[in-house]
Amino acid sequence: MTKQFYNNITPIQPAPVIERFAFTTGQAGRNYERERVKSLRDFDLEFHTFNNLKRYFYSAFLIAQNYV
């Protein structure tokens, strides 16, 4: 019953991104795309750095618990 139910669920479509089509033609569009990709990449770097720090501190916390 549940297997059949879950197999029939249609995936949720993501909402359309409006701001992507602010510039679509010419040099303005290329500049816009380049800046957008750069900002996405910077966010990705910050995000992964934050996650690695979290993992590092959590493992240090787990190791320190062995000595309490």
PDB file of N, CA, C and O in Angstrom:
ATOM      1  N   MET A   1       0.844  -1.210   0.000  1.00  0.00           N
ATOM      2  CA  MET A   1       0.000   0.000   0.000  1.00  0.00           C
ATOM      3  C   MET A   1       0.873   1.251   0.000  1.00  0.00           C
ATOM      4  O   MET A   1       0.741   2.120  -0.863  1.00  0.00           O
ATOM      5  N   THR A   2       1.775   1.326   0.996  1.00  0.00           N
ATOM      6  CA  THR A   2       2.605   2.538   1.065  1.00  0.00           C
ATOM      7  C   THR A   2       3.572   2.604  -0.110  1.00  0.00           C
ATOM      8  O   THR A   2       3.846   3.685  -0.633  1.00  0.00           O
ATOM      9  N   LYS A   3       4.094   1.437  -0.531  1.00  0.00           N
ATOM     10  CA  LYS A   3       5.032   1.437  -1.651  1.00  0.00           C
ATOM     11  C   LYS A   3       4.347   1.979  -2.906  1.00  0.00           C
ATOM     12  O   LYS A   3       4.904   2.809  -3.626  1.00  0.00           O
ATOM     13  N   GLN A   4       3.130   1.492  -3.153  1.00  0.00           N
ATOM     14  CA  GLN A   4       2.400   1.962  -4.318  1.00  0.00           C
ATOM     15  C   GLN A   4       2.103   3.458  -4.192  1.00  0.00           C
ATOM     16  O   GLN A   4       2.167   4.196  -5.175  1.00  0.00           O
ATOM     17  N   PHE A   5       1.780   3.894  -2.978  1.00  0.00           N
ATOM     18  CA  PHE A   5       1.470   5.306  -2.766  1.00  0.00           C
ATOM     19  C   PHE A   5       2.685   6.177  -3.070  1.00  0.00           C
ATOM     20  O   PHE A   5       2.574   7.183  -3.770  1.00  0.00           O
ATOM     21  N   TYR A   6       3.853   5.785  -2.538  1.00  0.00           N
ATOM     22  CA  TYR A   6       5.035   6.619  -2.734  1.00  0.00           C
ATOM     23  C   TYR A   6       5.525   6.579  -4.175  1.00  0.00           C
ATOM     24  O   TYR A   6       6.133   7.542  -4.642  1.00  0.00           O
ATOM     25  N   ASN A   7       5.276   5.498  -4.880  1.00  0.00           N
ATOM     26  CA  ASN A   7       5.704   5.444  -6.268  1.00  0.00           C
ATOM     27  C   ASN A   7       4.882   6.370  -7.149  1.00  0.00           C
ATOM     28  O   ASN A   7       5.331   6.742  -8.233  1.00  0.00           O
ATOM     29  N   ASN A   8       3.693   6.749  -6.710  1.00  0.00           N
ATOM     30  CA  ASN A   8       2.823   7.577  -7.540  1.00  0.00           C
ATOM     31  C   ASN A   8       2.984   9.063  -7.266  1.00  0.00           C
ATOM     32  O   ASN A   8       2.320   9.882  -7.901  1.00  0.00           O
ATOM     33  N   ILE A   9       3.860   9.428  -6.324  1.00  0.00           N
ATOM     34  CA  ILE A   9       4.027  10.848  -6.023  1.00  0.00           C
ATOM     35  C   ILE A   9       4.797  11.528  -7.145  1.00  0.00           C
ATOM     36  O   ILE A   9       5.856  11.052  -7.555  1.00  0.00           O
ATOM     37  N   THR A  10       4.270  12.632  -7.637  1.00  0.00           N
ATOM     38  CA  THR A  10       4.998  13.379  -8.666  1.00  0.00           C
ATOM     39  C   THR A  10       5.957  14.341  -7.979  1.00  0.00           C
ATOM     40  O   THR A  10       5.590  14.965  -6.984  1.00  0.00           O
ATOM     41  N   PRO A  11       7.173  14.472  -8.487  1.00  0.00           N
ATOM     42  CA  PRO A  11       8.141  15.366  -7.847  1.00  0.00           C
ATOM     43  C   PRO A  11       7.694  16.818  -7.929  1.00  0.00           C
ATOM     44  O   PRO A  11       7.071  17.234  -8.906  1.00  0.00           O
ATOM     45  N   ILE A  12       8.016  17.577  -6.901  1.00  0.00           N
ATOM     46  CA  ILE A  12       7.643  18.988  -6.863  1.00  0.00           C
ATOM     47  C   ILE A  12       8.569  19.776  -7.780  1.00  0.00           C
ATOM     48  O   ILE A  12       9.791  19.662  -7.689  1.00  0.00           O
ATOM     49  N   GLN A  13       7.985  20.565  -8.651  1.00  0.00           N
ATOM     50  CA  GLN A  13       8.801  21.361  -9.564  1.00  0.00           C
ATOM     51  C   GLN A  13       9.315  22.600  -8.842  1.00  0.00           C
ATOM     52  O   GLN A  13       8.571  23.216  -8.079  1.00  0.00           O
ATOM     53  N   PRO A  14      10.588  22.982  -9.069  1.00  0.00           N
ATOM     54  CA  PRO A  14      11.094  24.208  -8.453  1.00  0.00           C
ATOM     55  C   PRO A  14      10.426  25.438  -9.056  1.00  0.00           C
ATOM     56  O   PRO A  14      10.054  25.448 -10.230  1.00  0.00           O
ATOM     57  N   ALA A  15      10.281  26.466  -8.239  1.00  0.00           N
ATOM     58  CA  ALA A  15       9.671  27.699  -8.726  1.00  0.00           C
ATOM     59  C   ALA A  15      10.583  28.340  -9.764  1.00  0.00           C
ATOM     60  O   ALA A  15      11.803  28.259  -9.626  1.00  0.00           O
ATOM     61  N   PRO A  16      10.040  28.967 -10.785  1.00  0.00           N
ATOM     62  CA  PRO A  16      10.885  29.611 -11.792  1.00  0.00           C
ATOM     63  C   PRO A  16      11.654  30.779 -11.195  1.00  0.00           C
ATOM     64  O   PRO A  16      11.126  31.535 -10.380  1.00  0.00           O
ATOM     65  N   VAL A  17      12.893  30.917 -11.607  1.00  0.00           N
ATOM     66  CA  VAL A  17      13.728  32.001 -11.104  1.00  0.00           C
ATOM     67  C   VAL A  17      13.543  33.199 -12.024  1.00  0.00           C
ATOM     68  O   VAL A  17      13.939  33.163 -13.189  1.00  0.00           O
ATOM     69  N   ILE A  18      12.938  34.263 -11.496  1.00  0.00           N
ATOM     70  CA  ILE A  18      12.614  35.412 -12.332  1.00  0.00           C
ATOM     71  C   ILE A  18      13.867  36.233 -12.637  1.00  0.00           C
ATOM     72  O   ILE A  18      14.057  36.684 -13.767  1.00  0.00           O
ATOM     73  N   GLU A  19      14.730  36.428 -11.617  1.00  0.00           N
ATOM     74  CA  GLU A  19      15.824  37.374 -11.784  1.00  0.00           C
ATOM     75  C   GLU A  19      16.846  36.882 -12.796  1.00  0.00           C
ATOM     76  O   GLU A  19      17.673  37.668 -13.258  1.00  0.00           O
ATOM     77  N   ARG A  20      16.812  35.599 -13.153  1.00  0.00           N
ATOM     78  CA  ARG A  20      17.753  35.093 -14.139  1.00  0.00           C
ATOM     79  C   ARG A  20      17.523  35.752 -15.493  1.00  0.00           C
ATOM     80  O   ARG A  20      18.458  35.860 -16.287  1.00  0.00           O
ATOM     81  N   PHE A  21      16.316  36.188 -15.770  1.00  0.00           N
ATOM     82  CA  PHE A  21      15.994  36.744 -17.069  1.00  0.00           C
ATOM     83  C   PHE A  21      15.982  38.268 -17.055  1.00  0.00           C
ATOM     84  O   PHE A  21      15.354  38.898 -17.906  1.00  0.00           O
ATOM     85  N   ALA A  22      16.684  38.858 -16.080  1.00  0.00           N
ATOM     86  CA  ALA A  22      16.748  40.316 -16.050  1.00  0.00           C
ATOM     87  C   ALA A  22      17.449  40.832 -17.306  1.00  0.00           C
ATOM     88  O   ALA A  22      16.959  41.749 -17.966  1.00  0.00           O
ATOM     89  N   PHE A  23      18.610  40.230 -17.633  1.00  0.00           N
ATOM     90  CA  PHE A  23      19.267  40.535 -18.903  1.00  0.00           C
ATOM     91  C   PHE A  23      19.413  39.226 -19.658  1.00  0.00           C
ATOM     92  O   PHE A  23      19.895  38.240 -19.100  1.00  0.00           O
ATOM     93  N   THR A  24      19.009  39.205 -20.897  1.00  0.00           N
ATOM     94  CA  THR A  24      19.161  37.967 -21.660  1.00  0.00           C
ATOM     95  C   THR A  24      19.986  38.162 -22.917  1.00  0.00           C
ATOM     96  O   THR A  24      20.427  37.179 -23.514  1.00  0.00           O
ATOM     97  N   THR A  25      20.208  39.401 -23.339  1.00  0.00           N
ATOM     98  CA  THR A  25      20.871  39.582 -24.631  1.00  0.00           C
ATOM     99  C   THR A  25      22.105  40.451 -24.474  1.00  0.00           C
ATOM    100  O   THR A  25      22.172  41.315 -23.600  1.00  0.00           O
ATOM    101  N   GLY A  26      23.074  40.208 -25.332  1.00  0.00           N
ATOM    102  CA  GLY A  26      24.208  41.121 -25.477  1.00  0.00           C
ATOM    103  C   GLY A  26      25.188  41.057 -24.329  1.00  0.00           C
ATOM    104  O   GLY A  26      25.208  40.108 -23.544  1.00  0.00           O
ATOM    105  N   GLN A  27      26.009  42.104 -24.253  1.00  0.00           N
ATOM    106  CA  GLN A  27      27.085  42.147 -23.269  1.00  0.00           C
ATOM    107  C   GLN A  27      26.538  42.248 -21.845  1.00  0.00           C
ATOM    108  O   GLN A  27      27.135  41.716 -20.909  1.00  0.00           O
ATOM    109  N   ALA A  28      25.409  42.928 -21.682  1.00  0.00           N
ATOM    110  CA  ALA A  28      24.823  43.047 -20.349  1.00  0.00           C
ATOM    111  C   ALA A  28      24.471  41.662 -19.810  1.00  0.00           C
ATOM    112  O   ALA A  28      24.711  41.376 -18.636  1.00  0.00           O
ATOM    113  N   GLY A  29      23.910  40.809 -20.648  1.00  0.00           N
ATOM    114  CA  GLY A  29      23.551  39.473 -20.211  1.00  0.00           C
ATOM    115  C   GLY A  29      24.770  38.654 -19.836  1.00  0.00           C
ATOM    116  O   GLY A  29      24.747  37.905 -18.859  1.00  0.00           O
ATOM    117  N   ARG A  30      25.841  38.797 -20.617  1.00  0.00           N
ATOM    118  CA  ARG A  30      27.049  38.024 -20.306  1.00  0.00           C
ATOM    119  C   ARG A  30      27.662  38.496 -18.998  1.00  0.00           C
ATOM    120  O   ARG A  30      28.097  37.676 -18.188  1.00  0.00           O
ATOM    121  N   ASN A  31      27.703  39.819 -18.776  1.00  0.00           N
ATOM    122  CA  ASN A  31      28.231  40.325 -17.510  1.00  0.00           C
ATOM    123  C   ASN A  31      27.393  39.822 -16.341  1.00  0.00           C
ATOM    124  O   ASN A  31      27.921  39.409 -15.308  1.00  0.00           O
ATOM    125  N   TYR A  32      26.071  39.865 -16.527  1.00  0.00           N
ATOM    126  CA  TYR A  32      25.169  39.429 -15.457  1.00  0.00           C
ATOM    127  C   TYR A  32      25.412  37.964 -15.111  1.00  0.00           C
ATOM    128  O   TYR A  32      25.502  37.604 -13.938  1.00  0.00           O
ATOM    129  N   GLU A  33      25.518  37.116 -16.145  1.00  0.00           N
ATOM    130  CA  GLU A  33      25.738  35.695 -15.897  1.00  0.00           C
ATOM    131  C   GLU A  33      27.067  35.468 -15.195  1.00  0.00           C
ATOM    132  O   GLU A  33      27.159  34.643 -14.286  1.00  0.00           O
ATOM    133  N   ARG A  34      28.105  36.203 -15.614  1.00  0.00           N
ATOM    134  CA  ARG A  34      29.417  35.994 -15.011  1.00  0.00           C
ATOM    135  C   ARG A  34      29.381  36.365 -13.529  1.00  0.00           C
ATOM    136  O   ARG A  34      29.895  35.627 -12.689  1.00  0.00           O
ATOM    137  N   GLU A  35      28.773  37.510 -13.211  1.00  0.00           N
ATOM    138  CA  GLU A  35      28.698  37.926 -11.805  1.00  0.00           C
ATOM    139  C   GLU A  35      27.872  36.939 -10.985  1.00  0.00           C
ATOM    140  O   GLU A  35      28.198  36.644  -9.835  1.00  0.00           O
ATOM    141  N   ARG A  36      26.792  36.431 -11.595  1.00  0.00           N
ATOM    142  CA  ARG A  36      25.931  35.496 -10.873  1.00  0.00           C
ATOM    143  C   ARG A  36      26.700  34.222 -10.542  1.00  0.00           C
ATOM    144  O   ARG A  36      26.610  33.706  -9.428  1.00  0.00           O
ATOM    145  N   VAL A  37      27.457  33.719 -11.515  1.00  0.00           N
ATOM    146  CA  VAL A  37      28.208  32.487 -11.282  1.00  0.00           C
ATOM    147  C   VAL A  37      29.293  32.723 -10.243  1.00  0.00           C
ATOM    148  O   VAL A  37      29.551  31.858  -9.406  1.00  0.00           O
ATOM    149  N   LYS A  38      29.933  33.897 -10.289  1.00  0.00           N
ATOM    150  CA  LYS A  38      30.984  34.179  -9.309  1.00  0.00           C
ATOM    151  C   LYS A  38      30.401  34.237  -7.902  1.00  0.00           C
ATOM    152  O   LYS A  38      30.998  33.711  -6.962  1.00  0.00           O
ATOM    153  N   SER A  39      29.235  34.873  -7.748  1.00  0.00           N
ATOM    154  CA  SER A  39      28.657  34.975  -6.408  1.00  0.00           C
ATOM    155  C   SER A  39      28.220  33.598  -5.916  1.00  0.00           C
ATOM    156  O   SER A  39      28.359  33.293  -4.731  1.00  0.00           O
ATOM    157  N   LEU A  40      27.691  32.758  -6.818  1.00  0.00           N
ATOM    158  CA  LEU A  40      27.317  31.408  -6.409  1.00  0.00           C
ATOM    159  C   LEU A  40      28.539  30.623  -5.958  1.00  0.00           C
ATOM    160  O   LEU A  40      28.481  29.884  -4.975  1.00  0.00           O
ATOM    161  N   ARG A  41      29.658  30.786  -6.687  1.00  0.00           N
ATOM    162  CA  ARG A  41      30.862  30.038  -6.333  1.00  0.00           C
ATOM    163  C   ARG A  41      31.407  30.513  -4.985  1.00  0.00           C
ATOM    164  O   ARG A  41      31.855  29.698  -4.179  1.00  0.00           O
ATOM    165  N   ASP A  42      31.372  31.820  -4.736  1.00  0.00           N
ATOM    166  CA  ASP A  42      31.857  32.335  -3.457  1.00  0.00           C
ATOM    167  C   ASP A  42      30.994  31.814  -2.314  1.00  0.00           C
ATOM    168  O   ASP A  42      31.508  31.433  -1.262  1.00  0.00           O
ATOM    169  N   PHE A  43      29.681  31.800  -2.527  1.00  0.00           N
ATOM    170  CA  PHE A  43      28.801  31.273  -1.490  1.00  0.00           C
ATOM    171  C   PHE A  43      29.125  29.811  -1.214  1.00  0.00           C
ATOM    172  O   PHE A  43      29.136  29.379  -0.061  1.00  0.00           O
ATOM    173  N   ASP A  44      29.392  29.042  -2.286  1.00  0.00           N
ATOM    174  CA  ASP A  44      29.707  27.632  -2.125  1.00  0.00           C
ATOM    175  C   ASP A  44      30.975  27.457  -1.300  1.00  0.00           C
ATOM    176  O   ASP A  44      31.031  26.595  -0.423  1.00  0.00           O
ATOM    177  N   LEU A  45      31.997  28.273  -1.576  1.00  0.00           N
ATOM    178  CA  LEU A  45      33.248  28.170  -0.831  1.00  0.00           C
ATOM    179  C   LEU A  45      33.017  28.477   0.643  1.00  0.00           C
ATOM    180  O   LEU A  45      33.496  27.753   1.516  1.00  0.00           O
ATOM    181  N   GLU A  46      32.277  29.559   0.921  1.00  0.00           N
ATOM    182  CA  GLU A  46      32.014  29.913   2.316  1.00  0.00           C
ATOM    183  C   GLU A  46      31.231  28.808   3.017  1.00  0.00           C
ATOM    184  O   GLU A  46      31.511  28.466   4.166  1.00  0.00           O
ATOM    185  N   PHE A  47      30.258  28.261   2.320  1.00  0.00           N
ATOM    186  CA  PHE A  47      29.412  27.231   2.918  1.00  0.00           C
ATOM    187  C   PHE A  47      30.244  26.009   3.293  1.00  0.00           C
ATOM    188  O   PHE A  47      30.108  25.474   4.393  1.00  0.00           O
ATOM    189  N   HIS A  48      31.116  25.562   2.364  1.00  0.00           N
ATOM    190  CA  HIS A  48      31.895  24.363   2.644  1.00  0.00           C
ATOM    191  C   HIS A  48      32.938  24.618   3.719  1.00  0.00           C
ATOM    192  O   HIS A  48      33.225  23.732   4.523  1.00  0.00           O
ATOM    193  N   THR A  49      33.511  25.823   3.746  1.00  0.00           N
ATOM    194  CA  THR A  49      34.456  26.148   4.811  1.00  0.00           C
ATOM    195  C   THR A  49      33.751  26.078   6.162  1.00  0.00           C
ATOM    196  O   THR A  49      34.293  25.537   7.126  1.00  0.00           O
ATOM    197  N   PHE A  50      32.542  26.627   6.225  1.00  0.00           N
ATOM    198  CA  PHE A  50      31.774  26.603   7.469  1.00  0.00           C
ATOM    199  C   PHE A  50      31.486  25.168   7.897  1.00  0.00           C
ATOM    200  O   PHE A  50      31.595  24.835   9.077  1.00  0.00           O
ATOM    201  N   ASN A  51      31.118  24.319   6.939  1.00  0.00           N
ATOM    202  CA  ASN A  51      30.816  22.930   7.283  1.00  0.00           C
ATOM    203  C   ASN A  51      32.050  22.197   7.773  1.00  0.00           C
ATOM    204  O   ASN A  51      31.962  21.395   8.702  1.00  0.00           O
ATOM    205  N   ASN A  52      33.210  22.460   7.159  1.00  0.00           N
ATOM    206  CA  ASN A  52      34.433  21.803   7.602  1.00  0.00           C
ATOM    207  C   ASN A  52      34.796  22.249   9.007  1.00  0.00           C
ATOM    208  O   ASN A  52      35.250  21.437   9.814  1.00  0.00           O
ATOM    209  N   LEU A  53      34.603  23.531   9.314  1.00  0.00           N
ATOM    210  CA  LEU A  53      34.883  24.012  10.665  1.00  0.00           C
ATOM    211  C   LEU A  53      33.954  23.341  11.674  1.00  0.00           C
ATOM    212  O   LEU A  53      34.387  22.920  12.747  1.00  0.00           O
ATOM    213  N   LYS A  54      32.672  23.245  11.318  1.00  0.00           N
ATOM    214  CA  LYS A  54      31.736  22.574  12.217  1.00  0.00           C
ATOM    215  C   LYS A  54      32.183  21.141  12.487  1.00  0.00           C
ATOM    216  O   LYS A  54      32.163  20.679  13.628  1.00  0.00           O
ATOM    217  N   ARG A  55      32.587  20.440  11.422  1.00  0.00           N
ATOM    218  CA  ARG A  55      33.001  19.051  11.579  1.00  0.00           C
ATOM    219  C   ARG A  55      34.242  18.961  12.455  1.00  0.00           C
ATOM    220  O   ARG A  55      34.356  18.067  13.293  1.00  0.00           O
ATOM    221  N   TYR A  56      35.171  19.891  12.257  1.00  0.00           N
ATOM    222  CA  TYR A  56      36.412  19.894  13.028  1.00  0.00           C
ATOM    223  C   TYR A  56      36.130  20.099  14.517  1.00  0.00           C
ATOM    224  O   TYR A  56      36.641  19.363  15.361  1.00  0.00           O
ATOM    225  N   PHE A  57      35.309  21.106  14.829  1.00  0.00           N
ATOM    226  CA  PHE A  57      35.041  21.386  16.237  1.00  0.00           C
ATOM    227  C   PHE A  57      34.236  20.267  16.878  1.00  0.00           C
ATOM    228  O   PHE A  57      34.433  19.949  18.051  1.00  0.00           O
ATOM    229  N   TYR A  58      33.331  19.670  16.112  1.00  0.00           N
ATOM    230  CA  TYR A  58      32.531  18.595  16.691  1.00  0.00           C
ATOM    231  C   TYR A  58      33.405  17.377  16.984  1.00  0.00           C
ATOM    232  O   TYR A  58      33.241  16.731  18.019  1.00  0.00           O
ATOM    233  N   SER A  59      34.334  17.059  16.075  1.00  0.00           N
ATOM    234  CA  SER A  59      35.202  15.914  16.344  1.00  0.00           C
ATOM    235  C   SER A  59      36.122  16.212  17.522  1.00  0.00           C
ATOM    236  O   SER A  59      36.416  15.316  18.312  1.00  0.00           O
ATOM    237  N   ALA A  60      36.586  17.466  17.654  1.00  0.00           N
ATOM    238  CA  ALA A  60      37.404  17.828  18.815  1.00  0.00           C
ATOM    239  C   ALA A  60      36.594  17.661  20.097  1.00  0.00           C
ATOM    240  O   ALA A  60      37.118  17.213  21.116  1.00  0.00           O
ATOM    241  N   PHE A  61      35.313  18.024  20.039  1.00  0.00           N
ATOM    242  CA  PHE A  61      34.434  17.866  21.200  1.00  0.00           C
ATOM    243  C   PHE A  61      34.278  16.392  21.567  1.00  0.00           C
ATOM    244  O   PHE A  61      34.314  16.033  22.744  1.00  0.00           O
ATOM    245  N   LEU A  62      34.106  15.539  20.555  1.00  0.00           N
ATOM    246  CA  LEU A  62      33.957  14.112  20.829  1.00  0.00           C
ATOM    247  C   LEU A  62      35.235  13.531  21.420  1.00  0.00           C
ATOM    248  O   LEU A  62      35.181  12.712  22.337  1.00  0.00           O
ATOM    249  N   ILE A  63      36.385  13.953  20.898  1.00  0.00           N
ATOM    250  CA  ILE A  63      37.652  13.437  21.423  1.00  0.00           C
ATOM    251  C   ILE A  63      37.847  13.905  22.860  1.00  0.00           C
ATOM    252  O   ILE A  63      38.293  13.133  23.708  1.00  0.00           O
ATOM    253  N   ALA A  64      37.514  15.172  23.140  1.00  0.00           N
ATOM    254  CA  ALA A  64      37.717  15.706  24.489  1.00  0.00           C
ATOM    255  C   ALA A  64      36.842  14.977  25.495  1.00  0.00           C
ATOM    256  O   ALA A  64      37.206  14.886  26.667  1.00  0.00           O
ATOM    257  N   GLN A  65      35.703  14.459  25.071  1.00  0.00           N
ATOM    258  CA  GLN A  65      34.825  13.757  26.011  1.00  0.00           C
ATOM    259  C   GLN A  65      35.486  12.504  26.577  1.00  0.00           C
ATOM    260  O   GLN A  65      35.130  12.055  27.667  1.00  0.00           O
ATOM    261  N   ASN A  66      36.443  11.936  25.848  1.00  0.00           N
ATOM    262  CA  ASN A  66      37.105  10.728  26.340  1.00  0.00           C
ATOM    263  C   ASN A  66      37.985  11.017  27.545  1.00  0.00           C
ATOM    264  O   ASN A  66      38.328  10.101  28.293  1.00  0.00           O
ATOM    265  N   TYR A  67      38.354  12.276  27.744  1.00  0.00           N
ATOM    266  CA  TYR A  67      39.295  12.613  28.811  1.00  0.00           C
ATOM    267  C   TYR A  67      38.608  13.277  29.997  1.00  0.00           C
ATOM    268  O   TYR A  67      39.281  13.699  30.938  1.00  0.00           O
ATOM    269  N   VAL A  68      37.281  13.379  29.971  1.00  0.00           N
ATOM    270  CA  VAL A  68      36.571  14.009  31.095  1.00  0.00           C
ATOM    271  C   VAL A  68      36.274  12.952  32.150  1.00  0.00           C
ATOM    272  O   VAL A  68      35.682  13.262  33.183  1.00  0.00           O
TER     273      VAL A  68
END
